[in-house]
Amino acid sequence: MAGCSSESHRACEPYCVKDVACGAKHTCALLEDGSVWCWGDDLYGQTGSPVPPANQIYDPTDTIPSVVRMTPEKVANLPAVSTISTGANSSCALASDGTVWCWGRNNAGDLGRGNGADADPHFTPAPVVAISGATKIADGTALLKTGIVENWGMNDSGQLGIGATDSDVHSAPVPVTGLDSVVDVSSRGGRCALRTDGHVWCWGNNSYGALGVPLPNGETYSANPVEVIGLTNISVIDGSGCAVGGDASLACWGNNDQGQMGLGDDASPVMTVPTPTPIPNVQNISQVVVGYTNNCVLLSAGQVMCAGSNDSGELGMGYTSNAVRTFTLVPQLSNIKKLAVGGQFACALNADSQLLCWGMNLWGELGRGNNATAPVAPATIEPVKWP
């Protein structure tokens, strides 16, 4: 019919989101057009914008003012991007050409620029030196198409996986010793890799059982990769740690001080789980996300379940409370295709490519144009907040 268009308008346009990553107090989103936008705490330049925001607040736990960016800001000077990752106070983008670009805090060589540690902030993205052919990234970690893993940053607890520890700043990437055929990597809480055979290997600090295997002589770290006990046929990993099996079941290990593993151990809380433990009452999992004090899982039906700290409503239940030690369904969320969990907040990307965030908003990490107390149930980032 004359005057009609075959093209339908999407509710997310022109800000349709493809990927999302959450740091300790900031958020980044990759749009379908290949651009990256960030918001939240910007003290170290982790939002990637050199334009000073008007807002500064004081961290209630410190006297250092935090620079707060309350609405999404486009990160300049990036090539076409395929995926993104965040550290606590830094951000990285994997470019379509296999290079990795980072910005934010660099006090421990976190940005991989090859020039040691230098003064923050770093607002402008720059490439990680000597990295090409990367296929996946995590904080301070890149997986290359050859199946090799390269790390950069500090190595005082063996977190580079090079067979020894030192106090140097390794601002140029180095390959992990004796590890190949890797298909996925993660680095929150510890560094781990999933190999093609479905087995998981971790290295670095073993606080709270982060490596998933008891170390000899009470050692507190491993500078070499060690195989996580009892995990086979794994398809998805995150942090230190959780893993999804080929049957879409969940096993977790490490820190459980907030009940984030969802063991249901209310009567006798277990603080540390040194080896992988099957998690009850969750199945058909397509993604698991290990946060700082809470974990969330995405079910194959598009629903979300979370467990752990809920001081700021970060579990999305519609209320604040003490820790919830059982995975509980997040109401109001459906048709979700990607999750990200930050310090005390979380975000979900729905099938319509719209982003919903909830929980702590003190640093503007929810992108609502303010840092007021946030609704504790999920709510879409309002389109008017996008420039």
C-alpha positions as a Markdown table, in Angstrom:
| # | Residue | x | y | z |
|---|---|---|---|---|
| 1 | Met | 0.0 | 0.0 | 0.0 |
| 2 | Ala | 1.3 | 3.5 | -0.9 |
| 3 | Gly | 2.7 | 5.4 | 2.1 |
| 4 | Cys | 3.5 | 2.2 | 4.1 |
| 5 | Ser | 7.0 | 1.1 | 5.0 |
| 6 | Ser | 8.1 | -2.5 | 5.3 |
| 7 | Glu | 10.5 | -1.4 | 8.1 |
| 8 | Ser | 9.2 | -1.5 | 11.6 |
| 9 | His | 10.5 | 0.8 | 14.3 |
| 10 | Arg | 12.2 | -0.8 | 17.3 |
| 11 | Ala | 11.6 | 0.6 | 20.8 |
| 12 | Cys | 15.3 | 0.7 | 21.5 |
| 13 | Glu | 16.3 | 2.9 | 18.6 |
| 14 | Pro | 18.6 | 4.6 | 18.1 |
| 15 | Tyr | 20.3 | 3.1 | 21.3 |
| 16 | Cys | 19.9 | -0.6 | 20.8 |
| 17 | Val | 22.3 | -2.4 | 23.1 |
| 18 | Lys | 24.3 | -5.5 | 22.0 |
| 19 | Asp | 26.5 | -6.1 | 25.1 |
| 20 | Val | 26.8 | -4.8 | 28.7 |
| 21 | Ala | 29.5 | -4.9 | 31.4 |
| 22 | Cys | 29.5 | -3.6 | 35.0 |
| 23 | Gly | 32.5 | -2.6 | 37.1 |
| 24 | Ala | 32.6 | -1.8 | 40.8 |
| 25 | Lys | 30.7 | 1.5 | 40.3 |
| 26 | His | 30.4 | 2.0 | 36.6 |
| 27 | Thr | 28.6 | 0.5 | 33.6 |
| 28 | Cys | 29.4 | 0.3 | 29.9 |
| 29 | Ala | 27.2 | -0.7 | 27.0 |
| 30 | Leu | 28.0 | -1.7 | 23.4 |
| 31 | Leu | 25.4 | -0.6 | 20.9 |
| 32 | Glu | 24.5 | -2.4 | 17.8 |
| 33 | Asp | 26.2 | 0.3 | 15.7 |
| 34 | Gly | 29.5 | -0.6 | 17.3 |
| 35 | Ser | 29.8 | 2.4 | 19.6 |
| 36 | Val | 30.6 | 2.1 | 23.3 |
| 37 | Trp | 28.9 | 4.2 | 26.0 |
| 38 | Cys | 29.7 | 4.3 | 29.7 |
| 39 | Trp | 28.4 | 6.0 | 32.9 |
| 40 | Gly | 28.8 | 6.0 | 36.7 |
| 41 | Asp | 32.0 | 6.6 | 38.7 |
| 42 | Asp | 34.6 | 8.3 | 36.6 |
| 43 | Leu | 37.3 | 9.0 | 39.1 |
| 44 | Tyr | 39.9 | 7.1 | 37.1 |
| 45 | Gly | 38.6 | 7.8 | 33.6 |
| 46 | Gln | 36.8 | 4.5 | 33.4 |
| 47 | Thr | 33.8 | 6.0 | 31.5 |
| 48 | Gly | 36.2 | 7.1 | 28.7 |
| 49 | Ser | 35.1 | 10.7 | 28.4 |
| 50 | Pro | 37.5 | 13.6 | 29.0 |
| 51 | Val | 34.6 | 16.1 | 29.4 |
| 52 | Pro | 34.4 | 16.7 | 33.1 |
| 53 | Pro | 30.9 | 16.0 | 34.5 |
| 54 | Ala | 29.4 | 18.6 | 36.8 |
| 55 | Asn | 29.0 | 16.2 | 39.7 |
| 56 | Gln | 31.4 | 15.1 | 42.4 |
| 57 | Ile | 30.5 | 13.2 | 45.5 |
| 58 | Tyr | 32.3 | 11.7 | 48.4 |
| 59 | Asp | 32.5 | 8.0 | 48.8 |
| 60 | Pro | 30.9 | 7.3 | 52.2 |
| 61 | Thr | 33.7 | 4.9 | 53.0 |
| 62 | Asp | 36.5 | 7.4 | 52.1 |
| 63 | Thr | 37.3 | 11.1 | 51.8 |
| 64 | Ile | 38.3 | 10.9 | 48.1 |
| 65 | Pro | 35.8 | 12.7 | 45.9 |
| 66 | Ser | 34.4 | 10.5 | 43.1 |
| 67 | Val | 33.6 | 12.1 | 39.7 |
| 68 | Val | 30.1 | 10.9 | 38.7 |
| 69 | Arg | 28.8 | 10.6 | 35.2 |
| 70 | Met | 25.0 | 10.0 | 35.6 |
| 71 | Thr | 24.0 | 9.5 | 32.0 |
| 72 | Pro | 25.6 | 7.5 | 29.2 |
| 73 | Glu | 28.5 | 9.2 | 27.4 |
| 74 | Lys | 30.0 | 7.9 | 24.1 |
| 75 | Val | 33.6 | 6.7 | 24.3 |
| 76 | Ala | 35.6 | 8.3 | 21.6 |
| 77 | Asn | 38.7 | 7.1 | 19.7 |
| 78 | Leu | 37.6 | 3.5 | 19.4 |
| 79 | Pro | 37.6 | 1.3 | 16.3 |
| 80 | Ala | 34.6 | -0.9 | 15.5 |
| 81 | Val | 34.0 | -3.0 | 18.6 |
| 82 | Ser | 32.7 | -6.6 | 19.0 |
| 83 | Thr | 32.5 | -7.0 | 22.8 |
| 84 | Ile | 33.4 | -5.2 | 26.0 |
| 85 | Ser | 34.7 | -5.9 | 29.5 |
| 86 | Thr | 35.2 | -4.0 | 32.7 |
| 87 | Gly | 37.5 | -4.3 | 35.7 |
| 88 | Ala | 36.7 | -2.6 | 39.1 |
| 89 | Asn | 37.9 | 0.8 | 37.8 |
| 90 | Ser | 38.8 | 0.2 | 34.2 |
| 91 | Ser | 37.1 | -0.7 | 30.9 |
| 92 | Cys | 38.2 | -2.5 | 27.8 |
| 93 | Ala | 36.8 | -3.2 | 24.3 |
| 94 | Leu | 37.7 | -6.0 | 21.9 |
| 95 | Ala | 37.8 | -4.5 | 18.4 |
| 96 | Ser | 36.6 | -6.4 | 15.4 |
| 97 | Asp | 40.2 | -6.6 | 14.1 |
| 98 | Gly | 41.3 | -8.6 | 17.2 |
| 99 | Thr | 43.0 | -5.7 | 19.0 |
| 100 | Val | 42.1 | -4.7 | 22.6 |
| 101 | Trp | 41.6 | -1.2 | 23.8 |
| 102 | Cys | 41.5 | -0.1 | 27.4 |
| 103 | Trp | 41.0 | 3.0 | 29.6 |
| 104 | Gly | 40.6 | 3.9 | 33.2 |
| 105 | Arg | 42.9 | 3.1 | 36.2 |
| 106 | Asn | 46.4 | 2.1 | 35.4 |
| 107 | Asn | 48.1 | 2.1 | 38.8 |
| 108 | Ala | 49.1 | -1.6 | 38.4 |
| 109 | Gly | 49.6 | -1.7 | 34.6 |
| 110 | Asp | 45.9 | -2.5 | 34.3 |
| 111 | Leu | 45.6 | -1.0 | 30.8 |
| 112 | Gly | 48.4 | -3.0 | 29.2 |
| 113 | Arg | 50.1 | 0.0 | 27.6 |
| 114 | Gly | 53.6 | -1.2 | 28.1 |
| 115 | Asn | 54.7 | 1.9 | 29.9 |
| 116 | Gly | 54.5 | 0.6 | 33.5 |
| 117 | Ala | 52.1 | 2.2 | 36.0 |
| 118 | Asp | 51.4 | 5.9 | 35.7 |
| 119 | Ala | 49.1 | 8.6 | 37.1 |
| 120 | Asp | 45.4 | 8.3 | 36.7 |
| 121 | Pro | 43.0 | 9.1 | 35.1 |
| 122 | His | 43.1 | 7.7 | 31.6 |
| 123 | Phe | 40.1 | 8.9 | 29.7 |
| 124 | Thr | 41.3 | 8.0 | 26.2 |
| 125 | Pro | 41.3 | 4.4 | 25.0 |
| 126 | Ala | 44.6 | 3.0 | 23.8 |
| 127 | Pro | 45.5 | -0.4 | 22.5 |
| 128 | Val | 47.0 | -3.1 | 24.7 |
| 129 | Val | 50.5 | -3.5 | 23.3 |
| 130 | Ala | 51.4 | -6.6 | 21.2 |
| 131 | Ile | 47.9 | -8.1 | 21.3 |
| 132 | Ser | 46.4 | -9.2 | 18.0 |
| 133 | Gly | 44.0 | -11.9 | 17.0 |
| 134 | Ala | 42.1 | -11.7 | 20.4 |
| 135 | Thr | 38.7 | -13.4 | 20.4 |
| 136 | Lys | 37.6 | -12.8 | 24.0 |
| 137 | Ile | 38.6 | -10.5 | 26.8 |
| 138 | Ala | 38.3 | -10.2 | 30.6 |
| 139 | Asp | 39.8 | -7.8 | 33.1 |
| 140 | Gly | 43.6 | -7.9 | 32.4 |
| 141 | Thr | 43.2 | -11.0 | 30.2 |
| 142 | Ala | 42.9 | -11.8 | 26.5 |
| 143 | Leu | 42.2 | -15.1 | 24.7 |
| 144 | Leu | 43.9 | -15.3 | 21.3 |
| 145 | Lys | 42.5 | -17.2 | 18.3 |
| 146 | Thr | 45.5 | -19.6 | 18.8 |
| 147 | Gly | 43.9 | -20.8 | 22.1 |
| 148 | Ile | 46.6 | -19.1 | 24.1 |
| 149 | Val | 45.8 | -16.7 | 27.1 |
| 150 | Glu | 47.8 | -13.6 | 27.7 |
| 151 | Asn | 47.6 | -11.5 | 31.0 |
| 152 | Trp | 48.9 | -8.2 | 32.1 |
| 153 | Gly | 49.1 | -6.2 | 35.4 |
| 154 | Met | 50.3 | -7.2 | 38.9 |
| 155 | Asn | 51.8 | -10.6 | 39.7 |
| 156 | Asp | 52.3 | -10.6 | 43.4 |
| 157 | Ser | 49.9 | -13.6 | 43.8 |
| 158 | Gly | 50.7 | -15.4 | 40.6 |
| 159 | Gln | 47.8 | -13.8 | 38.7 |
| 160 | Leu | 49.7 | -13.8 | 35.4 |
| 161 | Gly | 50.2 | -17.6 | 35.5 |
| 162 | Ile | 53.8 | -17.4 | 34.4 |
| 163 | Gly | 55.2 | -19.9 | 37.0 |
| 164 | Ala | 56.6 | -17.4 | 39.4 |
| 165 | Thr | 55.5 | -14.3 | 41.4 |
| 166 | Asp | 57.1 | -10.9 | 41.6 |
| 167 | Ser | 56.4 | -7.4 | 42.7 |
| 168 | Asp | 56.8 | -5.9 | 39.3 |
| 169 | Val | 54.2 | -4.1 | 37.2 |
| 170 | His | 53.7 | -6.2 | 34.0 |
| 171 | Ser | 52.2 | -3.6 | 31.7 |
| 172 | Ala | 52.8 | -5.6 | 28.6 |
| 173 | Pro | 51.0 | -8.9 | 28.1 |
| 174 | Val | 52.7 | -12.3 | 28.8 |
| 175 | Pro | 51.4 | -15.8 | 27.9 |
| 176 | Val | 50.1 | -18.1 | 30.6 |
| 177 | Thr | 52.5 | -21.0 | 31.1 |
| 178 | Gly | 51.5 | -24.4 | 29.8 |
| 179 | Leu | 47.9 | -23.5 | 28.9 |
| 180 | Asp | 46.5 | -24.0 | 25.4 |
| 181 | Ser | 43.3 | -25.0 | 23.6 |
| 182 | Val | 41.4 | -22.4 | 25.6 |
| 183 | Val | 37.9 | -21.4 | 24.5 |
| 184 | Asp | 36.8 | -19.0 | 27.3 |
| 185 | Val | 38.4 | -16.9 | 30.0 |
| 186 | Ser | 37.2 | -15.0 | 33.2 |
| 187 | Ser | 39.0 | -12.9 | 35.7 |
| 188 | Arg | 36.6 | -11.6 | 38.5 |
| 189 | Gly | 37.9 | -12.9 | 41.8 |
| 190 | Gly | 40.6 | -14.9 | 40.1 |
| 191 | Arg | 41.7 | -15.9 | 36.6 |
| 192 | Cys | 40.3 | -19.1 | 35.0 |
| 193 | Ala | 40.2 | -20.6 | 31.6 |
| 194 | Leu | 37.9 | -23.2 | 29.9 |
| 195 | Arg | 39.6 | -25.6 | 27.5 |
| 196 | Thr | 38.2 | -27.4 | 24.5 |
| 197 | Asp | 38.0 | -30.6 | 26.5 |
| 198 | Gly | 35.5 | -29.0 | 28.9 |
| 199 | His | 37.9 | -28.8 | 31.9 |
| 200 | Val | 38.6 | -25.6 | 33.8 |
| 201 | Trp | 42.0 | -24.3 | 35.0 |
| 202 | Cys | 42.6 | -21.4 | 37.4 |
| 203 | Trp | 45.6 | -19.6 | 38.7 |
| 204 | Gly | 46.6 | -16.7 | 41.1 |
| 205 | Asn | 45.3 | -16.0 | 44.6 |
| 206 | Asn | 43.5 | -18.8 | 46.4 |
| 207 | Ser | 41.8 | -16.7 | 49.1 |
| 208 | Tyr | 38.4 | -18.2 | 49.9 |
| 209 | Gly | 39.2 | -21.2 | 47.7 |
| 210 | Ala | 39.1 | -19.2 | 44.5 |
| 211 | Leu | 41.1 | -21.8 | 42.6 |
| 212 | Gly | 38.7 | -24.6 | 43.3 |
| 213 | Val | 41.4 | -27.0 | 44.4 |
| 214 | Pro | 43.3 | -27.4 | 47.7 |
| 215 | Leu | 46.9 | -26.4 | 47.3 |
| 216 | Pro | 49.8 | -28.3 | 48.9 |
| 217 | Asn | 51.4 | -27.1 | 52.2 |
| 218 | Gly | 48.7 | -24.5 | 52.8 |
| 219 | Glu | 49.9 | -22.3 | 49.9 |
| 220 | Thr | 47.7 | -19.3 | 49.3 |
| 221 | Tyr | 48.3 | -18.9 | 45.6 |
| 222 | Ser | 49.4 | -20.7 | 42.5 |
| 223 | Ala | 51.6 | -19.1 | 39.8 |
| 224 | Asn | 50.8 | -22.0 | 37.5 |
| 225 | Pro | 47.4 | -23.0 | 36.2 |
| 226 | Val | 45.8 | -25.8 | 38.3 |
| 227 | Glu | 42.8 | -27.9 | 37.2 |
| 228 | Val | 39.6 | -27.2 | 39.2 |
| 229 | Ile | 38.6 | -30.4 | 40.9 |
| 230 | Gly | 35.7 | -32.5 | 39.5 |
| 231 | Leu | 34.6 | -30.3 | 36.6 |
| 232 | Thr | 34.1 | -32.0 | 33.2 |
| 233 | Asn | 32.0 | -31.2 | 30.2 |
| 234 | Ile | 31.8 | -27.5 | 31.1 |
| 235 | Ser | 30.3 | -25.1 | 28.6 |
| 236 | Val | 30.3 | -21.7 | 30.5 |
| 237 | Ile | 32.5 | -20.2 | 33.2 |
| 238 | Asp | 32.6 | -16.9 | 35.1 |
| 239 | Gly | 34.9 | -15.6 | 37.8 |
| 240 | Ser | 36.2 | -17.7 | 40.6 |
| 241 | Gly | 34.0 | -19.2 | 40.3 |
| 242 | Cys | 31.0 | -20.8 | 38.8 |
| 243 | Ala | 30.7 | -23.1 | 35.9 |
| 244 | Val | 27.7 | -24.4 | 33.8 |
| 245 | Gly | 27.9 | -28.0 | 32.7 |
| 246 | Gly | 26.8 | -29.5 | 29.4 |
| 247 | Asp | 23.5 | -30.4 | 31.1 |
| 248 | Ala | 23.0 | -26.7 | 32.0 |
| 249 | Ser | 23.5 | -27.4 | 35.7 |
| 250 | Leu | 25.5 | -25.1 | 38.0 |
| 251 | Ala | 28.5 | -25.7 | 40.2 |
| 252 | Cys | 30.3 | -23.0 | 42.2 |
| 253 | Trp | 33.3 | -22.6 | 44.5 |
| 254 | Gly | 35.2 | -19.9 | 46.4 |
| 255 | Asn | 33.8 | -17.0 | 48.5 |
| 256 | Asn | 30.3 | -17.5 | 50.0 |
| 257 | Asp | 30.3 | -14.9 | 52.7 |
| 258 | Gln | 27.1 | -13.3 | 51.4 |
| 259 | Gly | 25.5 | -16.6 | 50.4 |
| 260 | Gln | 26.1 | -15.7 | 46.7 |
| 261 | Met | 26.5 | -19.3 | 45.7 |
| 262 | Gly | 22.8 | -20.0 | 46.5 |
| 263 | Leu | 23.5 | -23.1 | 48.6 |
| 264 | Gly | 20.5 | -22.4 | 50.8 |
| 265 | Asp | 22.7 | -22.6 | 53.9 |
| 266 | Asp | 20.7 | -20.1 | 56.0 |
| 267 | Ala | 20.8 | -22.3 | 59.1 |
| 268 | Ser | 24.6 | -22.9 | 59.1 |
| 269 | Pro | 26.2 | -20.4 | 56.7 |
| 270 | Val | 29.3 | -21.6 | 54.9 |
| 271 | Met | 31.8 | -18.8 | 54.2 |
| 272 | Thr | 34.2 | -20.6 | 52.0 |
| 273 | Val | 33.6 | -23.4 | 49.5 |
| 274 | Pro | 37.1 | -24.7 | 48.4 |
| 275 | Thr | 35.9 | -27.1 | 45.7 |
| 276 | Pro | 33.1 | -27.0 | 43.1 |
| 277 | Thr | 29.7 | -27.8 | 44.7 |
| 278 | Pro | 26.5 | -28.4 | 42.8 |
| 279 | Ile | 24.0 | -25.7 | 43.4 |
| 280 | Pro | 20.4 | -26.8 | 44.2 |
| 281 | Asn | 17.2 | -25.6 | 42.7 |
| 282 | Val | 18.7 | -24.0 | 39.5 |
| 283 | Gln | 18.8 | -25.7 | 36.1 |
| 284 | Asn | 18.5 | -24.9 | 32.4 |
| 285 | Ile | 21.2 | -22.2 | 32.8 |
| 286 | Ser | 22.6 | -20.4 | 29.7 |
| 287 | Gln | 24.8 | -17.8 | 31.6 |
| 288 | Val | 26.2 | -17.3 | 35.1 |
| 289 | Val | 27.7 | -14.0 | 36.3 |
| 290 | Val | 29.9 | -13.8 | 39.4 |
| 291 | Gly | 29.6 | -10.4 | 41.0 |
| 292 | Tyr | 31.4 | -8.8 | 43.9 |
| 293 | Thr | 28.9 | -9.9 | 46.6 |
| 294 | Asn | 26.1 | -11.5 | 44.6 |
| 295 | Asn | 25.8 | -13.9 | 41.7 |
| 296 | Cys | 23.1 | -14.2 | 39.0 |
| 297 | Val | 22.1 | -16.8 | 36.5 |
| 298 | Leu | 20.2 | -16.5 | 33.2 |
| 299 | Leu | 17.8 | -19.4 | 32.5 |
| 300 | Ser | 17.3 | -20.7 | 29.0 |
| 301 | Ala | 13.7 | -19.4 | 29.2 |
| 302 | Gly | 15.0 | -15.8 | 29.6 |
| 303 | Gln | 14.3 | -15.5 | 33.3 |
| 304 | Val | 16.9 | -14.4 | 35.9 |
| 305 | Met | 17.7 | -15.7 | 39.4 |
| 306 | Cys | 20.1 | -14.1 | 41.9 |
| 307 | Ala | 21.6 | -14.8 | 45.3 |
| 308 | Gly | 23.8 | -13.0 | 47.8 |
| 309 | Ser | 23.9 | -9.5 | 49.2 |
| 310 | Asn | 20.8 | -7.4 | 48.9 |
| 311 | Asp | 21.7 | -4.3 | 51.0 |
| 312 | Ser | 21.0 | -2.0 | 48.0 |
| 313 | Gly | 18.3 | -4.1 | 46.3 |
| 314 | Glu | 20.9 | -5.6 | 43.9 |
| 315 | Leu | 19.0 | -8.8 | 43.7 |
| 316 | Gly | 16.1 | -7.0 | 42.0 |
| 317 | Met | 13.5 | -8.5 | 44.3 |
| 318 | Gly | 11.7 | -5.1 | 44.9 |
| 319 | Tyr | 13.1 | -4.7 | 48.4 |
| 320 | Thr | 16.3 | -4.5 | 50.4 |
| 321 | Ser | 17.2 | -7.2 | 52.9 |
| 322 | Asn | 19.9 | -9.2 | 54.5 |
| 323 | Ala | 21.7 | -11.6 | 52.3 |
| 324 | Val | 19.6 | -14.1 | 50.4 |
| 325 | Arg | 21.4 | -17.4 | 50.4 |
| 326 | Thr | 19.1 | -19.2 | 47.9 |
| 327 | Phe | 18.8 | -18.4 | 44.2 |
| 328 | Thr | 15.5 | -16.5 | 43.8 |
| 329 | Leu | 13.7 | -15.5 | 40.7 |
| 330 | Val | 13.9 | -11.8 | 39.8 |
| 331 | Pro | 10.3 | -10.6 | 39.2 |
| 332 | Gln | 9.4 | -8.4 | 36.3 |
| 333 | Leu | 12.3 | -9.8 | 34.2 |
| 334 | Ser | 11.6 | -11.9 | 31.1 |
| 335 | Asn | 13.0 | -12.4 | 27.7 |
| 336 | Ile | 16.5 | -11.6 | 28.9 |
| 337 | Lys | 19.5 | -12.5 | 26.7 |
| 338 | Lys | 22.5 | -11.1 | 28.6 |
| 339 | Leu | 23.4 | -10.3 | 32.3 |
| 340 | Ala | 26.1 | -8.2 | 34.0 |
| 341 | Val | 26.7 | -7.8 | 37.7 |
| 342 | Gly | 28.6 | -4.9 | 39.3 |
| 343 | Gly | 29.5 | -3.8 | 42.8 |
| 344 | Gln | 26.0 | -3.6 | 44.3 |
| 345 | Phe | 24.0 | -3.3 | 41.2 |
| 346 | Ala | 23.1 | -5.4 | 38.1 |
| 347 | Cys | 22.0 | -5.0 | 34.5 |
| 348 | Ala | 20.0 | -7.1 | 32.1 |
| 349 | Leu | 19.7 | -6.9 | 28.3 |
| 350 | Asn | 16.3 | -8.0 | 27.0 |
| 351 | Ala | 15.3 | -9.5 | 23.7 |
| 352 | Asp | 14.3 | -6.0 | 22.5 |
| 353 | Ser | 17.9 | -4.8 | 23.0 |
| 354 | Gln | 16.9 | -2.5 | 25.8 |
| 355 | Leu | 18.9 | -2.3 | 29.0 |
| 356 | Leu | 17.4 | -2.6 | 32.5 |
| 357 | Cys | 19.5 | -1.9 | 35.6 |
| 358 | Trp | 18.8 | -2.0 | 39.3 |
| 359 | Gly | 20.4 | -1.7 | 42.8 |
| 360 | Met | 22.9 | 0.8 | 44.1 |
| 361 | Asn | 22.9 | 4.2 | 42.3 |
| 362 | Leu | 25.1 | 6.3 | 44.5 |
| 363 | Trp | 27.6 | 6.8 | 41.6 |
| 364 | Gly | 25.0 | 7.1 | 38.9 |
| 365 | Glu | 25.8 | 3.6 | 37.7 |
| 366 | Leu | 22.2 | 3.0 | 36.6 |
| 367 | Gly | 22.4 | 5.8 | 34.1 |
| 368 | Arg | 19.2 | 7.5 | 35.2 |
| 369 | Gly | 20.5 | 11.1 | 35.1 |
| 370 | Asn | 20.8 | 11.2 | 38.9 |
| 371 | Asn | 22.4 | 9.4 | 41.8 |
| 372 | Ala | 19.2 | 9.3 | 43.9 |
| 373 | Thr | 18.2 | 6.1 | 45.7 |
| 374 | Ala | 17.3 | 3.8 | 42.9 |
| 375 | Pro | 14.2 | 1.7 | 42.6 |
| 376 | Val | 15.1 | -1.8 | 43.8 |
| 377 | Ala | 13.1 | -3.5 | 41.1 |
| 378 | Pro | 14.4 | -3.5 | 37.5 |
| 379 | Ala | 13.5 | -0.5 | 35.4 |
| 380 | Thr | 14.6 | 0.3 | 31.9 |
| 381 | Ile | 17.2 | 3.0 | 31.5 |
| 382 | Glu | 15.0 | 5.8 | 30.2 |
| 383 | Pro | 15.5 | 6.6 | 26.5 |
| 384 | Val | 15.5 | 10.3 | 27.3 |
| 385 | Lys | 18.7 | 9.8 | 29.3 |
| 386 | Trp | 20.6 | 8.8 | 26.2 |
| 387 | Pro | 21.9 | 12.0 | 24.5 |
